[in-house]
């Protein structure tokens, strides 16, 4: 589709989907605040041509609407994957006649790969810093409590130290000095696996940090591909043509020829440095922890390089639209990879890993549970905190409809399963220990077992001052904060069953009145509880099985140990407001 960033920018100009901002803008907080206001209105991409302290322009909000993601990728990947999923019954076992009948899309896939270009035809090698100085790049500081400037669209390339299998991932990069950064390798990331193997061998791991290039690189870096599937091959497939690569002296990796920047170096073994805080895509600050460091040895870039960046924070941001497109792209593949799983959807409004839902086959008793465990054992899906499972065919993107259908069928004694002491997404701090927490599975299968209401008629609830239905069967309550009344959820289960018995799911939040749509509900609720600690219900233990009795209460209030919510600094908000007419 697009061979480089320039091609995509030209398309955005033709489609009137990008605006140049020529007034000087500060990469410290100001640029991010401008970006956030534009993306909130589903506005255009932004090309900042005059960034304080740097000669390089900055482009943001490239993927800030579904339409722009589609402009970046085109329709061909979806068309091919639909054909793949539809043809598998004809291709297995492979027969020459059937293969010939599918030759068009098979040849398209076969064309994926690499094209070696000479150094003089590789734009990324047009210039090289005489002395490494990352301070020349217009790296953004997005939030006032961030630990420093962060590269926010990094394409981090590594290879396994023994078998040379490669990984391209997006791991945030904090700038420490002119030639050193942090390397935020989380527990479930392929680059981190490569580093683990290199450390066992007591070797540094060569790393190449790319910025820019074909937009498909960003999609590939974010996609949770099965480990053996190479991201650069997937990039080539998404592009519909081979990916140009070039050799460079003194570095272990080939470079992506059409990238804007290639930052080359290595991550030494057994060395850590505090990294963070960082206002992350969950909408809170991830805190300071020790992570590996990246020592930079060379910086190459195009002669007129453009620095791509994004801003993360409360949903919806650019990562939401990328995740939505990516899931729709891969949807036809789920039944092939996991037979019996018809559809999966992870909710970007909750930070993706906090909540997912699936439609599965239920052809024998509790088959759905087997599918649920399969999902929770599959790659990055294994970090899902709360999984909702149904056999009702519906639109999973419509969360209220999904929740109502599940609650009509939900028997808590049978259909709520809480699994304690599991790994948790590194950026999710609802667990009581870093990288650790719990999971829950909620099933709603078969015929309905109850009617549900969307209207509350139960009267006053002790300790509660706001009662508001979210959807049929789910009631939101607000009262005192967790700090003032930590036992409020337990008291509701113990003392308020007569008022709440018609509601199979009750959610205790800090401000029910402020939750007006799906995005706010999913973000407020699912980023603020750990199932093992924050789900309450009466229960009995029989034959080693915990049998819960409704209503089930989720305490989704902010807890004292949670990191702070990201909120823009007031003086920056005022400054941008005053400059708005000058900027646009």
C-alpha positions in Angstrom: 0.0 0.0 0.0 2.3 2.8 1.3 6.1 2.2 0.9 7.0 4.9 3.4 5.6 7.7 5.6 5.8 10.2 2.7 3.4 8.3 0.6 0.9 8.2 3.4 1.2 11.9 4.1 0.5 12.6 0.4 -2.6 10.6 0.6 -3.7 12.5 3.8 -3.1 15.8 2.0 -5.3 14.7 -1.0 -8.0 13.6 1.4 -7.7 16.8 3.4 -6.9 14.7 6.5 -3.8 16.6 7.7 -3.2 20.2 8.8 0.2 21.9 9.0 0.9 23.9 12.2 3.5 26.4 11.4 3.6 28.4 14.6 6.4 27.4 17.1 5.2 24.7 19.4 7.0 23.3 22.5 7.5 19.5 22.6 7.2 19.8 26.4 3.5 19.3 27.2 2.2 21.9 24.7 2.3 19.7 21.6 0.6 16.9 23.4 -2.2 19.1 24.7 -2.9 20.3 21.1 -2.9 16.7 19.9 -5.4 15.6 22.6 -7.9 18.3 21.7 -7.8 17.5 18.0 -8.2 13.7 18.5 -11.1 14.2 20.9 -12.9 15.9 18.1 -11.8 13.2 15.6 -9.9 15.9 13.8 -7.1 15.6 11.2 -3.5 14.5 11.5 -1.1 17.3 12.6 2.2 18.2 11.0 4.1 20.5 13.3 6.8 22.3 11.1 8.3 24.5 13.8 9.1 22.5 16.9 11.1 24.3 19.6 14.7 23.0 20.0 14.8 20.7 16.9 15.2 21.0 13.2 12.9 18.0 12.6 9.1 18.5 12.1 6.8 16.3 14.1 3.7 14.5 12.7 1.0 13.1 15.1 -2.5 11.8 15.0 -1.8 9.8 11.9 -4.1 7.0 13.0 -6.7 9.0 15.0 -9.8 7.9 13.1 -10.9 4.6 11.6 -10.9 6.2 8.2 -7.2 7.2 8.5 -6.2 3.7 9.5 -8.0 2.4 6.4 -6.2 5.0 4.3 -2.9 3.8 5.7 -3.6 0.1 5.0 -6.1 -0.1 2.2 -8.7 -2.9 1.7 -6.3 -5.6 0.4 -5.3 -7.3 3.7 -8.9 -7.8 4.8 -9.8 -9.2 1.4 -7.0 -11.7 1.4 -7.6 -12.9 5.0 -11.3 -13.4 4.3 -10.3 -15.5 1.3 -7.9 -17.4 3.4 -10.4 -18.3 6.1 -13.0 -19.1 3.5 -10.7 -21.4 1.5 -9.2 -23.5 4.3 -11.7 -26.4 3.9 -10.7 -26.6 0.2 -7.0 -26.4 0.8 -6.6 -29.0 3.5 -5.3 -31.4 2.5 -3.7 -29.5 -0.4 -4.6 -30.6 -3.9 -3.1 -29.1 -7.1 -6.6 -28.3 -8.6 -7.7 -26.5 -5.5 -4.4 -24.6 -5.1 -4.7 -23.4 -8.7 -8.2 -22.1 -8.0 -6.9 -20.0 -5.2 -3.8 -18.9 -7.0 -4.5 -15.1 -7.0 -4.4 -14.6 -3.3 -1.9 -17.3 -2.7 0.5 -15.5 -5.0 -0.1 -12.3 -3.1 1.0 -13.9 0.1 3.9 -15.6 -1.7 5.2 -12.1 -2.8 5.7 -11.1 0.9 9.4 -10.8 1.9 12.4 -8.5 1.6 14.0 -6.6 -1.2 17.7 -5.8 -0.7 18.6 -2.3 -1.9 22.0 -0.7 -2.1 23.1 1.9 0.5 22.9 4.8 -1.9 19.2 3.9 -2.6 18.3 3.7 1.1 16.9 7.1 2.2 17.4 6.2 5.9 21.2 6.3 5.3 21.2 9.8 3.7 22.6 11.3 6.9 24.4 10.1 10.0 24.9 12.0 13.2 28.7 12.8 13.6 28.2 12.4 17.3 25.2 10.7 18.8 22.9 13.2 20.3 19.3 12.1 20.9 18.6 15.6 22.2 18.4 16.8 18.5 15.2 14.8 18.1 11.9 16.5 19.1 10.9 13.9 21.6 7.7 14.7 23.4 6.9 15.0 27.1 3.2 14.3 27.1 2.2 14.6 30.8 3.7 16.8 33.6 4.6 13.9 35.9 6.3 11.9 33.2 9.9 10.9 34.1 11.2 12.7 31.0 10.7 12.8 27.3 9.5 9.5 25.7 9.7 8.2 22.2 6.0 7.1 21.7 6.0 5.5 18.2 9.2 3.4 18.5 9.6 0.4 16.3 12.1 -1.8 18.2 13.7 -4.5 16.2 15.6 -7.4 17.8 16.8 -10.9 16.8 17.1 -14.0 18.9 20.8 -14.4 19.8 20.9 -18.0 18.7 18.4 -18.7 15.9 18.1 -15.2 14.6 14.3 -15.2 14.7 13.3 -11.5 14.7 10.8 -9.4 16.6 9.4 -5.9 15.9 7.6 -4.4 18.9 6.5 -1.1 20.2 8.1 -0.5 23.6 8.2 3.0 25.0 11.6 4.6 25.1 12.5 7.2 27.8 15.4 9.5 26.9 18.0 9.4 29.7 20.9 11.2 27.9 22.4 12.0 24.5 23.2 8.3 24.0 21.2 6.3 26.4 17.5 5.4 26.8 15.3 3.1 28.8 13.9 -0.1 27.2 10.5 -0.9 28.6 10.3 -4.6 27.8 7.2 -6.0 29.5 6.6 -9.5 30.6 4.8 -10.6 27.5 6.9 -8.9 24.8 9.0 -10.7 22.2 11.9 -8.3 22.5 12.0 -9.1 26.2 12.3 -12.8 25.4 15.3 -12.2 23.1 16.9 -10.1 25.8 16.3 -12.9 28.4 18.2 -15.3 26.1 21.0 -12.9 25.6 21.4 -12.3 29.3 21.6 -16.0 29.9 24.6 -16.0 27.5 26.0 -12.9 29.2 25.8 -11.0 25.9 24.6 -7.6 24.9 21.6 -7.7 22.6 21.8 -5.6 19.4 18.8 -3.4 18.9 17.6 -1.1 16.1 15.0 1.5 16.9 13.2 2.6 13.8 10.9 5.7 13.5 8.7 6.1 10.5 8.7 4.0 7.3 5.7 2.2 5.9 2.6 2.7 8.1 2.2 -1.1 8.1 5.2 -1.3 10.4 3.2 0.3 13.2 0.4 -2.1 12.8 2.8 -5.1 12.8 4.6 -3.9 15.9 1.4 -3.6 17.8 -0.3 -6.8 16.6 -0.1 -9.7 19.0 1.2 -12.2 16.4 2.0 -15.8 17.3 5.7 -15.9 18.3 7.0 -17.8 15.2 5.4 -15.3 12.8 7.9 -12.7 11.7 6.6 -9.1 12.0 8.5 -7.8 9.0 7.0 -10.5 6.8 3.6 -9.5 8.1 4.5 -5.9 7.3 5.3 -6.9 3.7 2.0 -8.8 3.5 0.1 -5.7 4.7 1.9 -3.5 2.3 1.2 -5.9 -0.6 4.9 -5.7 -1.7 8.4 -6.6 -0.5 9.9 -4.5 2.3 13.1 -2.7 1.2 16.1 -3.5 3.5 19.7 -2.4 3.4 23.0 -3.3 4.9 25.1 -1.0 7.1 28.6 -1.4 8.4 29.2 -1.9 12.1 25.7 -3.0 13.1 24.2 -6.5 13.5 20.9 -5.8 11.7 19.8 -4.8 8.3 17.9 -1.5 8.2 14.5 -0.7 6.9 15.5 1.4 3.9 12.4 3.7 3.9 12.4 4.5 7.6 12.7 8.2 8.7 15.3 7.3 11.5 17.3 4.2 12.4 18.8 4.4 15.9 21.4 1.6 16.3 22.9 0.2 19.5 22.7 -2.5 22.1 21.1 -3.4 25.4 23.8 -4.7 27.8 23.1 -7.7 30.0 22.3 -7.4 33.8 22.1 -3.6 33.7 18.9 -1.8 34.9 17.9 1.8 35.5 14.8 3.4 37.0 12.3 4.2 34.2 9.1 6.2 34.4 6.6 7.4 35.5 4.7 7.6 32.3 1.1 8.6 31.6 0.0 5.5 29.8 -2.9 4.2 27.6 -4.8 3.0 30.7 -5.3 6.6 31.5 -3.1 6.5 34.6 0.6 6.9 35.3 2.7 3.8 35.2 5.2 4.1 38.0 8.9 4.0 38.2 10.5 0.6 38.0 13.9 -0.8 36.9 14.2 -1.7 33.3 17.1 -2.4 30.9 18.9 0.4 29.2 19.6 1.0 25.5 23.1 2.4 24.6 23.0 4.1 21.3 26.0 4.0 18.9 24.7 5.4 15.7 21.8 7.6 14.5 20.9 7.5 10.8 18.1 9.5 9.2 16.7 10.9 6.0 17.9 14.2 4.9 14.5 15.8 5.5 13.4 13.4 8.2 10.0 13.7 9.8 9.6 12.6 13.4 6.4 10.5 14.0 4.8 10.6 17.5 1.6 9.8 19.3 0.1 10.7 22.7 -1.4 8.1 25.0 -3.8 8.6 27.8 -7.4 8.0 28.6 -9.3 6.3 25.8 -10.0 7.0 23.0 -6.6 7.8 21.6 -4.8 6.6 18.4 -4.1 3.2 19.8 -7.8 2.6 20.2 -8.4 3.0 16.4 -5.4 0.9 15.5 -6.6 -1.9 17.9 -10.1 -1.7 16.4 -8.9 -2.1 12.8 -6.4 -4.8 13.8 -9.0 -6.9 15.5 -11.4 -6.6 12.6 -8.6 -7.7 10.3 -7.8 -10.8 12.3 -11.4 -11.8 13.1 -11.7 -14.3 10.3 -8.6 -16.1 11.6 -9.8 -16.9 15.1 -12.0 -19.9 14.2 -9.0 -21.3 12.3 -6.6 -20.9 15.1 -9.0 -21.8 17.9 -11.8 -24.0 16.6 -15.0 -23.4 18.5 -14.1 -19.7 19.1 -16.3 -17.8 16.7 -15.3 -14.2 17.6 -13.2 -12.3 20.1 -13.1 -8.7 21.0 -10.8 -6.9 23.4 -12.0 -3.5 24.5 -9.7 -0.6 23.8 -11.8 1.5 26.1 -10.5 -0.6 29.0 -6.8 -0.6 28.0 -7.3 -3.8 25.9 -6.0 -6.4 28.4 -8.5 -5.4 31.1 -11.5 -6.8 29.3 -12.3 -9.1 26.4 -15.4 -11.0 25.2 -15.9 -14.0 23.1 -18.6 -15.9 21.2 -18.0 -19.6 21.4 -19.6 -22.9 20.4 -21.4 -24.8 23.2 -22.2 -28.2 21.7 -21.7 -30.1 25.0 -21.8 -29.3 28.7 -19.4 -26.5 29.6 -17.5 -26.6 26.3 -17.5 -22.9 26.5 -15.2 -23.1 29.5 -12.7 -25.1 27.5 -12.7 -22.3 24.9 -12.2 -19.7 27.7 -9.2 -21.4 29.0 -7.8 -21.7 25.5 -8.1 -18.0 25.0 -6.4 -17.3 28.4 -3.5 -19.4 27.3 -3.0 -17.8 23.9 -0.1 -15.2 23.5 -1.0 -11.7 24.8 -4.6 -12.8 25.3 -3.2 -14.6 28.3 -3.0 -11.2 30.1 -6.8 -10.7 29.8 -8.1 -9.8 33.3 -11.8 -10.2 32.8 -13.2 -12.5 30.1 -16.9 -12.6 29.2 -18.2 -15.7 27.3 -21.4 -16.3 25.5 -22.8 -18.6 22.8 -25.3 -15.9 21.7 -24.3 -14.4 18.3 -24.3 -10.7 18.7 -22.2 -7.6 18.0 -19.5 -7.7 20.7 -18.6 -4.0 20.1 -22.0 -3.1 21.6 -21.1 -3.8 25.2 -24.4 -3.0 26.8 -26.1 -5.5 24.5 -23.5 -8.1 25.3 -23.7 -7.5 29.1 -27.5 -7.7 29.0 -27.5 -11.0 27.1 -24.9 -12.5 29.5 -26.8 -11.3 32.6 -30.0 -12.9 31.4 -28.2 -16.3 31.4 -25.7 -15.7 34.3 -25.9 -18.1 37.2 -23.2 -16.9 39.6 -23.0 -20.3 41.4 -21.9 -21.9 38.1 -20.8 -19.0 35.8 -18.4 -16.9 37.8 -14.9 -18.3 38.0 -12.1 -16.3 39.7 -8.5 -17.4 39.3 -6.1 -15.9 41.8 -2.3 -15.4 41.6 -1.8 -15.0 37.9 0.4 -12.7 35.7 -1.1 -9.3 35.0 -0.3 -6.7 32.3 2.7 -4.6 33.5 0.7 -1.4 33.0 -2.2 -2.6 35.2 -1.7 -1.6 38.8 -5.0 -3.0 40.2 -3.1 -6.1 41.3 -1.5 -5.8 44.7 1.9 -6.7 43.3 3.7 -5.5 40.2 3.0 -7.8 37.2 0.7 -10.0 39.4 -3.0 -10.1 39.9 -6.0 -12.3 39.1 -8.5 -13.1 36.4 -12.2 -13.7 36.2 -14.4 -15.6 33.7 -18.1 -14.7 33.4 -20.3 -17.0 31.3 -23.8 -16.4 29.9 -24.8 -19.5 27.9 -27.9 -21.2 26.7 -31.5 -20.1 27.5 -32.2 -17.1 29.7 -32.6 -17.8 33.5 -34.1 -14.5 34.4 -35.8 -11.3 33.1 -33.8 -8.2 33.6 -34.9 -4.6 34.3 -33.3 -1.3 33.3 -35.2 0.6 35.9 -34.4 0.7 39.6 -37.3 0.5 42.1 -35.6 -0.9 45.2 -35.6 2.3 47.3 -32.8 3.8 49.3 -29.6 1.8 49.8 -27.6 2.4 53.0 -24.3 4.2 52.4 -25.3 5.1 48.8 -26.2 8.5 47.4 -26.4 7.8 43.7 -28.2 4.8 42.1 -28.1 4.6 38.3 -28.7 1.7 35.9 -26.1 1.2 33.3 -28.1 -1.3 31.3 -30.6 -4.0 31.9 -29.3 -6.1 34.9 -26.3 -3.9 35.7 -26.7 -1.2 38.4 -24.1 1.5 39.2 -23.8 2.9 42.8 -21.8 5.7 44.3 -21.3 6.5 48.0 -18.2 7.2 50.1 -14.7 6.8 48.7 -12.7 3.7 49.3 -10.4 5.6 51.7 -13.4 6.7 53.8 -15.3 3.4 53.6 -13.1 0.5 52.4 -15.7 -2.1 53.4 -18.7 -0.5 51.6 -18.9 -3.2 48.9 -18.9 -6.0 51.5 -21.6 -4.1 53.4 -23.8 -4.0 50.3 -23.6 -7.7 49.9 -24.4 -8.3 53.6 -27.1 -5.7 54.2 -28.7 -4.6 51.0 -29.7 -7.8 49.2 -33.5 -6.9 49.4 -32.9 -3.7 47.4 -30.4 -5.2 45.0 -31.7 -8.7 44.4 -33.2 -7.9 41.0 -29.8 -6.8 39.7 -27.3 -9.7 39.0 -24.4 -7.2 38.6 -23.8 -4.2 40.8 -20.8 -1.9 40.2 -19.6 0.5 42.9 -17.9 3.5 41.4 -16.8 6.9 42.6 -19.1 8.9 40.4 -22.0 7.1 38.8 -23.5 10.3 37.6 -20.5 11.1 35.4 -20.7 7.8 33.4 -22.7 8.6 30.3 -21.5 6.2 27.6 -19.8 2.9 26.9 -16.2 4.4 26.8 -16.5 6.0 30.2 -18.1 2.9 31.8 -15.5 0.5 30.5 -12.6 2.8 31.4 -14.0 3.6 34.9 -14.9 0.1 35.8 -12.5 -2.3 34.3 -9.3 -0.4 35.0 -10.1 -0.1 38.7 -10.6 -3.6 40.1 -8.7 -6.8 40.6 -11.1 -9.7 40.5 -9.7 -11.6 43.5 -9.7 -8.5 45.7 -12.6 -6.5 44.5 -15.5 -8.8 43.6 -17.9 -9.4 46.4 -20.8 -11.9 46.8 -22.3 -14.3 49.2 -20.9 -17.8 48.6 -20.7 -21.4 49.8 -17.9 -23.9 49.3 -19.1 -27.3 48.1 -16.8 -30.1 46.9 -13.9 -27.5 46.6 -16.1 -25.4 44.3 -16.9 -21.8 45.3 -20.6 -21.2 44.5 -21.4 -17.5 44.5 -24.9 -16.1 45.1 -26.1 -12.9 43.5 -26.0 -10.0 43.4 -22.3 -9.8 42.4 -20.8 -6.5 43.5 -17.6 -5.1 41.8 -15.8 -2.5 43.8 -14.4 -0.2 41.0 -13.6 2.8 43.2 -10.1 4.2 43.1 -7.9 2.6 45.7 -5.1 4.4 47.6 -2.4 2.3 46.0 -3.5 3.0 42.5 -1.4 5.5 40.4 -2.9 8.9 39.7 -5.2 9.5 36.7 -3.6 11.6 34.0 -4.9 15.1 33.9 -3.4 18.0 31.8 -1.6 20.8 33.7 -3.9 23.8 34.0 -1.4 26.4 32.8 -0.7 24.4 29.6 -4.4 24.0 29.0 -4.8 27.8 29.4 -1.8 28.5 27.1 -3.1 26.3 24.3 -6.6 27.9 24.6 -5.1 31.3 24.3 -2.9 30.3 21.3 -5.6 28.3 19.4 -6.4 30.9 16.7 -2.6 31.4 16.2 -2.1 27.7 15.8 -5.0 27.1 13.4 
